[in-house]
Amino acid sequence: MISAIKGKITHQQALGLTLEANGISYEILTPISVLQRLQENQDSDGNIRLITYHYYQMTPSSGVPVLVGFLNEVERDFFLEFIKVSGIGPRAAVKALNCAISEIAQAIDRGDTKFLKSLPGIGEQKAKEIIAKLQKKMGKFILMRDQVVTMAPLRQLGDIEEEALSILLQLQYKKQEAEEMIKKALDRSPQLKTSEELLNEIYKQRR
């Protein structure tokens, strides 16, 4: 039984990844809520450690081993609770967990069928069954800090902005303050063409 695995991601797809560990490549089913946070959880060598749920998908002639990957034991614990609901198997659970587990746990705790119905593969009746089965068990999962923080893309400064920023820094303004002053000046007068005009506009708005 494989309970955890550490290695480098060599391929990533919609609901899974391939992880190479000690020369062996493993295909691992992975919920979107986990895939979105892989990069921030890599170590300095680019390795990622996944806690896994290992099961066999049965076919008429054999059992196929399947791994499901998580970033920590608490995520796996939630998954194990989720698949206790009648009719939700491991693959269906991986597909359904397309947002932060803490958000899903909160929805279960407050009995929010509308939110649960928005999860892939979860209908009205299934949402009610999830609430009935799990509502009183969500405390530790609600406390998880697993929301994905979306950072606004860094805005590239133009030449006149770079020049104005350099001058403001020489004048002992802090970088964040100077960038904010530049932004406000350009929002107010986007037609400015030189750093001198830009600095004059900053001066006007500070009078």
Disulfide bonds with the S-S distance in Angstrom:
none
